[in-house]
Amino acid sequence: MNYLFQNSELLDIKARVEAGERLSPEDGLRLFRSNELLAIGYLADTVRKRKNGDRTYFIVNRHINHTNICENLCPLCAFGRKEDDPGAYTLSLDEVEAKAKECHGLKVSEIHIVGGLNPELKLDYYMEMLRRVRGVAPQALIQSFTAVEIDYLARVHHLSLEEVLRCLMGAGLDSLPGGGAEIFAPRVREIICDKKISGARWLEVHRAAHRVGMRTNATMLYGHVETLEERVEHLIRLRELQDETGGFLAFIPLSFHPQHTALESRQLSLTTGYDDLKTLAIARLMLDNFDHIKAFWILYGPKLAQVSLSFGVDDLDGTVIEEKIAHDAGAETAQFMAKNKLIHMIQAAGKWPVERDTLYNVLGEGF
């Protein structure tokens, strides 16, 4: 692969990657500005192999979006509704329980629950929901509620973050999924999610979760109004918190879909496959203290997600089952992928499929 680096401007970064040294923010910005996509992918693949060999993880999971009523109604979001809007809904506890009960026959190992900030729903609703889900799907881990939702419950009930998290953990919560991070830069948040918690508060929620013994994921929403410098800053702040706590499981870059959002009027384009692969690869290179980089195939499509397995990615998420948020914003992928198709996709890329649970405990491999 040395031909990729003939006359390359990335030779010094290549040397640091091969030596296992940490890349600087300046390195990250150089990578984003570089057009040497295959060279960047090669370096990211080097790190992927060092950390995980050819193991590629997936999970059999089910999404439940319990309400789309939200008091924030962020410009970036196509999912949220006012209470009296057409299409607004809130699932009853019986309806959530019924959706979770379906998981038993599907051998689901993770139930993923996120929703809007519905002022009618208080902590007791969330705790009873978790108890019911745990009761009918005891085999599944529950990875639910963004940092935005955790902060909301803390504010509404005048509780500390740790108190809210302990209440939810006692009712069955195992992990936080990482949504709501968007881009941490205040300039960006003022435009795309002005009512949402700050980037600093998002980090504070995850720090609190790690402090009480909960593992979580991290995300970055890119491809809207952020600069490359702001992408790099976001990655560095995640890396710093991981240095401090070690509590993150995986990093999940999320490409922005503008359709049906308030940002659609800005005539923002969908990210290109080139940018997606570069962003995934650079995440692998910059987040040296994260074990896993995930390509959420719902957003990228199965084919590009498969290619990303040679650009530093070692996780494709899972079967998903009934994803609403990305699809409300225009995602055209299916809302479900059968386990055997995920396995085939991984094997066809020359990788070793590994079924995992939320905490990356291995449930099966090779197949």
C-alpha positions as CSV (number, residue, x, y, z in Angstrom):
1,M,0.0,0.0,0.0
2,N,3.0,2.3,-0.1
3,Y,2.0,3.5,-3.5
4,L,-0.9,5.4,-1.7
5,F,1.7,7.6,0.0
6,Q,3.9,8.4,-3.0
7,N,4.3,12.2,-2.9
8,S,1.7,12.2,0.0
9,E,1.3,15.1,2.3
10,L,0.3,12.7,5.1
11,L,3.6,10.8,5.5
12,D,4.2,12.3,9.0
13,I,0.7,11.3,10.1
14,K,1.2,7.8,8.6
15,A,4.4,7.5,10.7
16,R,2.5,8.5,13.9
17,V,-0.4,6.1,13.2
18,E,2.0,3.2,12.6
19,A,3.8,4.1,15.8
20,G,0.6,4.1,17.8
21,E,0.9,7.8,18.7
22,R,-2.0,10.1,19.3
23,L,-2.9,12.5,16.5
24,S,-3.3,16.2,17.3
25,P,-6.3,18.5,16.5
26,E,-4.1,19.9,13.7
27,D,-3.6,16.4,12.3
28,G,-7.4,15.9,12.3
29,L,-7.9,19.1,10.4
30,R,-5.3,18.2,7.8
31,L,-7.0,14.9,7.3
32,F,-10.4,16.5,6.8
33,R,-8.9,18.9,4.3
34,S,-7.0,16.2,2.4
35,N,-8.2,14.6,-0.8
36,E,-6.2,11.4,-0.2
37,L,-9.3,9.4,0.7
38,L,-7.7,5.9,0.1
39,A,-4.6,6.8,2.1
40,I,-6.8,8.0,5.0
41,G,-8.9,4.8,4.7
42,Y,-5.8,2.7,4.7
43,L,-4.6,4.3,7.9
44,A,-8.0,3.9,9.6
45,D,-8.0,0.3,8.5
46,T,-4.6,-0.2,10.1
47,V,-6.0,1.0,13.4
48,R,-9.2,-1.1,13.0
49,K,-7.1,-4.2,12.5
50,R,-4.9,-3.3,15.5
51,K,-7.9,-3.0,17.8
52,N,-10.3,-5.6,16.4
53,G,-8.7,-7.7,13.8
54,D,-11.3,-8.5,11.1
55,R,-14.1,-8.9,13.6
56,T,-17.2,-6.9,12.6
57,Y,-19.9,-6.6,15.2
58,F,-23.7,-6.4,14.8
59,I,-26.7,-6.8,17.2
60,V,-30.2,-8.0,17.0
61,N,-32.1,-5.0,18.3
62,R,-35.4,-3.3,18.2
63,H,-36.2,0.4,18.3
64,I,-39.1,1.9,20.1
65,N,-39.9,5.6,19.8
66,H,-42.5,6.1,22.5
67,T,-43.5,9.7,21.7
68,N,-42.8,12.3,19.0
69,I,-44.3,15.2,21.0
70,C,-41.5,17.5,21.9
71,E,-41.2,20.9,23.5
72,N,-37.9,21.7,21.8
73,L,-38.8,21.2,18.1
74,C,-35.2,21.7,17.0
75,P,-34.7,23.0,13.4
76,L,-32.6,19.9,12.7
77,C,-35.4,17.4,13.6
78,A,-38.2,16.1,11.4
79,F,-39.5,13.8,14.1
80,G,-40.8,16.1,16.8
81,R,-44.4,17.4,16.8
82,K,-46.5,19.8,18.9
83,E,-49.2,18.0,20.9
84,D,-52.0,19.1,18.6
85,D,-50.2,18.5,15.4
86,P,-51.4,15.8,12.9
87,G,-49.4,12.7,13.4
88,A,-48.5,13.5,17.0
89,Y,-48.5,10.4,19.2
90,T,-47.6,9.0,22.6
91,L,-47.5,5.3,23.2
92,S,-49.3,4.0,26.2
93,L,-47.4,1.8,28.6
94,D,-49.4,-1.1,27.3
95,E,-48.4,-0.3,23.7
96,V,-44.7,-0.1,24.6
97,E,-45.0,-3.4,26.5
98,A,-46.6,-5.0,23.5
99,K,-43.8,-3.9,21.2
100,A,-41.2,-5.2,23.6
101,K,-43.0,-8.5,24.0
102,E,-42.6,-9.1,20.3
103,C,-38.8,-9.2,20.8
104,H,-38.8,-12.5,22.6
105,G,-39.5,-14.6,19.5
106,L,-37.0,-12.6,17.5
107,K,-34.2,-13.3,20.0
108,V,-33.6,-9.6,20.3
109,S,-30.7,-8.7,22.7
110,E,-31.2,-5.0,22.8
111,I,-34.2,-2.7,23.0
112,H,-33.4,0.9,22.1
113,I,-35.9,3.6,23.3
114,V,-35.7,7.3,22.6
115,G,-38.4,10.0,22.1
116,G,-39.3,13.6,22.3
117,L,-39.5,15.8,25.4
118,N,-43.2,15.4,26.1
119,P,-44.2,17.6,29.1
120,E,-47.0,15.1,30.0
121,L,-44.5,12.3,30.7
122,K,-42.8,12.3,34.1
123,L,-40.2,10.1,35.7
124,D,-42.8,7.5,36.8
125,Y,-43.8,6.9,33.2
126,Y,-40.2,6.2,32.2
127,M,-39.6,3.9,35.2
128,E,-42.8,1.9,34.7
129,M,-42.0,1.6,31.0
130,L,-38.5,0.2,31.8
131,R,-40.0,-2.2,34.4
132,R,-42.6,-3.5,31.8
133,V,-40.0,-3.9,29.1
134,R,-37.7,-5.7,31.4
135,G,-40.6,-7.9,32.5
136,V,-41.5,-9.1,29.0
137,A,-38.0,-9.1,27.5
138,P,-35.7,-10.2,30.3
139,Q,-33.1,-11.4,27.7
140,A,-32.6,-8.0,26.3
141,L,-30.4,-5.1,27.5
142,I,-32.2,-1.7,27.5
143,Q,-30.2,1.1,25.8
144,S,-32.4,4.1,26.0
145,F,-32.9,7.9,26.4
146,T,-30.5,10.5,25.1
147,A,-28.6,12.9,27.4
148,V,-31.3,15.5,26.4
149,E,-34.0,13.3,27.9
150,I,-32.0,12.6,31.1
151,D,-31.3,16.3,31.6
152,Y,-35.1,17.0,31.0
153,L,-36.1,14.6,33.7
154,A,-33.5,16.1,36.1
155,R,-34.8,19.6,35.5
156,V,-38.5,18.7,35.7
157,H,-38.1,16.8,39.0
158,H,-35.4,19.0,40.5
159,L,-33.1,16.0,40.8
160,S,-29.4,15.6,40.1
161,L,-28.3,13.7,37.0
162,E,-27.0,10.9,39.2
163,E,-30.3,10.6,41.0
164,V,-32.3,10.4,37.8
165,L,-29.8,7.8,36.3
166,R,-29.9,5.7,39.5
167,C,-33.8,5.7,39.4
168,L,-33.8,4.6,35.8
169,M,-31.1,2.0,36.4
170,G,-33.1,0.6,39.2
171,A,-36.0,0.2,36.9
172,G,-34.0,-1.6,34.2
173,L,-31.9,0.9,32.2
174,D,-28.5,-0.5,31.1
175,S,-27.0,2.1,28.8
176,L,-27.4,5.5,27.1
177,P,-27.4,5.4,23.3
178,G,-25.5,8.7,22.7
179,G,-28.0,10.8,20.7
180,G,-28.3,14.6,21.1
181,A,-24.6,15.4,20.9
182,E,-25.0,16.9,17.4
183,I,-22.0,19.2,17.1
184,F,-20.8,20.6,20.5
185,A,-19.9,24.1,19.2
186,P,-22.3,26.8,20.6
187,R,-22.4,28.6,17.2
188,V,-23.7,25.5,15.5
189,R,-26.2,24.6,18.3
190,E,-27.7,28.1,18.1
191,I,-28.6,27.4,14.5
192,I,-29.6,23.8,14.5
193,C,-30.9,23.1,18.0
194,D,-31.2,26.3,19.9
195,K,-33.4,24.9,22.7
196,K,-31.4,21.7,23.2
197,I,-28.9,21.3,26.1
198,S,-25.4,22.6,25.4
199,G,-22.5,20.5,24.3
200,A,-21.0,20.9,27.7
201,R,-24.2,19.6,29.4
202,W,-24.3,16.6,27.0
203,L,-20.8,15.7,28.2
204,E,-21.8,16.3,31.8
205,V,-24.7,13.8,31.5
206,H,-22.4,11.1,30.1
207,R,-19.8,11.9,32.7
208,A,-22.5,11.3,35.3
209,A,-23.6,8.1,33.6
210,H,-20.0,6.8,33.6
211,R,-19.7,7.8,37.3
212,V,-22.6,5.7,38.3
213,G,-21.2,2.7,36.4
214,M,-23.2,2.9,33.1
215,R,-21.5,2.5,29.7
216,T,-22.7,4.8,26.9
217,N,-22.2,5.6,23.3
218,A,-21.2,8.9,21.6
219,T,-22.4,10.5,18.4
220,M,-21.7,13.4,16.1
221,L,-24.2,14.8,13.6
222,Y,-22.3,16.2,10.6
223,G,-23.0,17.6,7.2
224,H,-25.1,20.7,8.0
225,V,-23.7,24.1,9.0
226,E,-20.6,23.0,10.9
227,T,-17.0,23.7,9.9
228,L,-14.3,21.1,9.7
229,E,-12.7,22.8,12.7
230,E,-15.9,22.2,14.7
231,R,-16.0,18.5,13.7
232,V,-12.4,18.1,15.0
233,E,-13.2,20.0,18.2
234,H,-16.2,17.7,18.8
235,L,-14.0,14.6,18.4
236,I,-11.3,16.0,20.7
237,R,-13.8,16.7,23.5
238,L,-15.1,13.2,23.2
239,R,-11.6,11.9,23.4
240,E,-10.9,13.9,26.5
241,L,-13.9,12.6,28.3
242,Q,-13.0,9.1,27.4
243,D,-9.5,9.7,28.8
244,E,-11.2,10.8,32.0
245,T,-13.8,8.1,32.4
246,G,-13.3,5.2,29.9
247,G,-17.1,4.9,29.8
248,F,-17.8,5.1,26.1
249,L,-18.4,1.9,24.2
250,A,-18.6,3.1,20.6
251,F,-18.6,6.3,18.5
252,I,-21.3,6.7,15.9
253,P,-21.0,9.5,13.2
254,L,-24.5,10.4,11.9
255,S,-24.9,12.0,8.5
256,F,-27.5,14.8,8.5
257,H,-30.7,14.3,6.4
258,P,-32.3,17.7,5.9
259,Q,-35.6,16.6,4.3
260,H,-38.7,17.7,6.2
261,T,-36.6,19.7,8.7
262,A,-36.6,23.5,9.3
263,L,-33.1,23.5,7.8
264,E,-34.3,22.2,4.5
265,S,-34.8,25.9,3.4
266,R,-31.1,26.4,3.6
267,Q,-30.8,24.0,0.6
268,L,-28.4,21.8,2.4
269,S,-27.3,18.7,0.4
270,L,-27.0,15.2,1.6
271,T,-23.5,14.3,2.5
272,T,-21.6,12.5,-0.2
273,G,-20.2,9.0,0.1
274,Y,-16.8,10.5,-0.1
275,D,-17.4,12.7,2.9
276,D,-19.1,9.8,4.8
277,L,-16.1,7.5,4.3
278,K,-13.6,10.2,5.2
279,T,-15.5,11.1,8.4
280,L,-15.8,7.5,9.5
281,A,-12.1,6.9,8.9
282,I,-10.9,10.1,10.6
283,A,-13.1,9.2,13.6
284,R,-11.2,5.9,13.8
285,L,-7.9,7.8,13.6
286,M,-8.7,10.6,16.1
287,L,-10.6,8.5,18.7
288,D,-7.7,6.3,19.6
289,N,-9.2,5.5,23.0
290,F,-12.6,4.3,21.6
291,D,-12.7,0.5,20.9
292,H,-15.5,0.7,18.3
293,I,-16.6,2.9,15.4
294,K,-20.1,2.2,14.1
295,A,-21.6,2.9,10.7
296,F,-25.4,3.1,11.2
297,W,-26.5,1.4,7.9
298,I,-29.9,3.1,8.2
299,L,-28.3,6.4,7.3
300,Y,-25.6,5.4,4.9
301,G,-27.3,2.6,3.1
302,P,-26.1,-1.0,3.2
303,K,-23.7,-0.7,0.3
304,L,-21.7,2.3,1.7
305,A,-21.8,0.8,5.2
306,Q,-20.3,-2.4,3.8
307,V,-17.5,-0.4,2.1
308,S,-16.9,1.5,5.4
309,L,-15.6,-1.8,6.9
310,S,-12.4,-1.1,5.0
311,F,-12.3,2.5,6.3
312,G,-12.0,1.9,10.0
313,V,-15.5,0.8,10.9
314,D,-16.0,-2.4,12.9
315,D,-19.7,-2.3,13.7
316,L,-22.8,-2.0,11.5
317,D,-25.4,-1.6,14.4
318,G,-28.1,-4.2,13.8
319,T,-31.5,-5.4,12.7
320,V,-33.0,-2.2,14.1
321,I,-36.7,-3.0,13.5
322,E,-38.9,0.1,13.1
323,E,-36.6,3.1,13.1
324,K,-38.6,6.4,12.8
325,I,-36.4,9.4,13.4
326,A,-34.0,9.1,10.4
327,H,-36.9,8.1,8.2
328,D,-39.0,11.1,9.1
329,A,-36.0,13.2,7.9
330,G,-35.9,11.4,4.5
331,A,-33.9,8.3,5.0
332,E,-34.8,5.9,2.2
333,T,-33.3,2.7,3.5
334,A,-35.4,-0.1,4.9
335,Q,-36.4,0.0,8.6
336,F,-35.2,-3.6,9.2
337,M,-32.5,-5.9,8.1
338,A,-32.6,-9.6,8.8
339,K,-29.8,-11.1,10.8
340,N,-28.8,-13.4,7.9
341,K,-28.4,-10.4,5.6
342,L,-26.2,-8.6,8.0
343,I,-24.0,-11.7,8.3
344,H,-23.8,-12.0,4.5
345,M,-22.9,-8.3,4.1
346,I,-20.1,-8.7,6.6
347,Q,-18.8,-11.9,5.1
348,A,-18.9,-10.5,1.6
349,A,-16.6,-7.7,2.7
350,G,-14.1,-10.3,3.9
351,K,-14.7,-9.7,7.6
352,W,-15.6,-12.0,10.5
353,P,-19.2,-11.5,11.7
354,V,-19.6,-11.3,15.5
355,E,-23.1,-11.0,17.1
356,R,-22.8,-8.9,20.3
357,D,-25.0,-7.5,23.0
358,T,-25.1,-3.8,24.0
359,L,-21.9,-4.1,26.1
360,Y,-20.1,-6.0,23.3
361,N,-20.3,-9.4,25.0
362,V,-20.1,-11.9,22.2
363,L,-23.2,-13.9,21.6
364,G,-22.1,-15.8,18.5
365,E,-19.5,-15.5,15.7
366,G,-18.5,-16.9,12.3
367,F,-21.8,-18.4,11.5
